[in-house]
Amino acid sequence: MTKIRVGIIGYGYWGPNLTRNFYELPSVDLVAVADLNDERLKQATAKYPQILAKHSYQELFELNLDAVVVATPPATHFKVAKDCLEHNLHVLVEKPMTLKSEDAEELIKVAKTRDLTLMVGHIFQYNTAVHALKKYIDSGELGQIYYIDAARLSLGLFQPNSNVMWDLAPHDISILLYLLGKRPISVSAHGMACVFDGISDVAYLNLNFPDNVSAYVHVSWLDPCKVRRITVVGSKKMAVFNDVDTENKIKIYDKGVETPEYTNGFGEFQCNYHSGDITIPNIRFAEPLRQECQHFIDSIVNHSEPNSCGREGMEVIKILEAAQHSMSNGQAHEVIAW
Ligand SMILES: NC(=O)c1ccc[n+]([C@@H]2O[C@H](COP(=O)([O-])OP(=O)(O)OC[C@H]3O[C@@H](n4cnc5c(N)ncnc54)[C@H](O)[C@@H]3O)[C@@H](O)[C@H]2O)c1
């Protein structure tokens, strides 16, 4: 079996997780790690003595690699990813793909021209619990979807050059695009900068999807509780994906309300509430990052478009751009130019 030769760029907080997963994939030869910080390189080679450690990512171009993974800070993604594509390497770039949609578009163009795989690290696309949630929505079991509420909260990790929306909301936006299979029409956003001047550490987004489906995203670096939750409220049932719960990630609540067909006045106005069983589907949970890494390799080998392809990455950036505009303009609803 010919192994795919991979290099990792950026061995900070997230890079080690990617490195471990690619190192353990049988179809991968993990050749090298590049990081500007020599201390981080020492950590990498202490753990994986057989891999090469390079200070600059450009040194990877001399190693006859097939692919690279870009896990550097978001502001560097465009330059590093473009340079790698221009050296004929397949690229998996972490979220957010870029900080500007024009840059995302440019990466897609370069990858297409050179017939290379470009994938974005939207990890929830590879999460079996999210797949199960989509099946419940698509099967009609939840009924008509009224709204989806997403909450991703904890204390930290504060990022020096980003606000909480650009750091955390890519996950929720990519989950919404996947679950609904549609792009939002408009978005409004409100941010608060509590700890550092000018850097929002709490943000609320409201996205309007076709067919009157609303979605709400609450992201925070300043919350006492760790929350990773998606709630889907339908006309027949409601579903909750709680990623913090290791045992029962998805619960389907047979709960709902029906309004009376006709009333003569408030005295006769009585809603019909039903509260039935709570179902906990048995989900075979595999490490999402492992699935993501394998999917990148499979997309290269099979020459197929990844689920979290460059276009999907760019869609997330367009939504974030519109949300940022709204945040800076007093929460006005921004129509997204698709
Ligand atoms: N998918 C997820 O769940 C997830 C989780 C955390 C972070 N991330 C993403 O991963 C990326 C990295 O985040 P992090 O928290 O690990 O950041 P980090 O700051 O901890 O690490 C980044 C590393 O990149 C190195 N670096 C910076 N510029 C470089 C360059 N030009 N060449 C080589 N190395 C360079 C730094 O020295 C540092 O070690 C971000 O895009 C972030 O959004 C994704």
The ligand as an ORCA input file, in Angstrom:
! r2SCAN-3c Opt
* xyz 0 1
  N     -11.299     21.728     15.178
  C     -11.216     22.096     16.433
  O     -11.993     21.644     17.276
  C     -10.159     23.076     16.845
  C      -9.827     23.208     18.198
  C      -8.839     24.133     18.536
  C      -8.224     24.889     17.562
  N      -8.585     24.734     16.271
  C      -7.948     25.553     15.207
  O      -6.606     25.146     15.042
  C      -5.794     26.255     14.683
  C      -4.656     26.397     15.684
  O      -5.208     26.684     16.941
  P      -4.372     26.451     18.294
  O      -5.317     26.677     19.386
  O      -3.606     25.183     18.208
  O      -3.347     27.686     18.207
  P      -1.967     27.826     18.978
  O      -1.643     29.277     18.972
  O      -2.007     27.085     20.275
  O      -0.921     27.048     18.043
  C      -0.531     27.519     16.786
  C       0.894     27.042     16.539
  O       1.251     27.455     15.221
  C       2.604     27.923     15.240
  N       2.786     28.824     14.097
  C       2.296     30.093     13.940
  N       2.605     30.563     12.731
  C       3.319     29.578     12.102
  C       3.934     29.466     10.826
  N       3.864     30.469      9.927
  N       4.592     28.324     10.525
  C       4.657     27.310     11.427
  N       4.110     27.372     12.650
  C       3.440     28.484     12.976
  C       2.756     28.598     16.595
  O       4.131     28.651     16.985
  C       1.929     27.669     17.484
  O       2.702     26.649     18.083
  C      -6.738     27.462     14.660
  O      -7.167     27.687     13.362
  C      -7.902     27.036     15.539
  O      -9.105     27.679     15.231
  C      -9.512     23.828     15.888
*
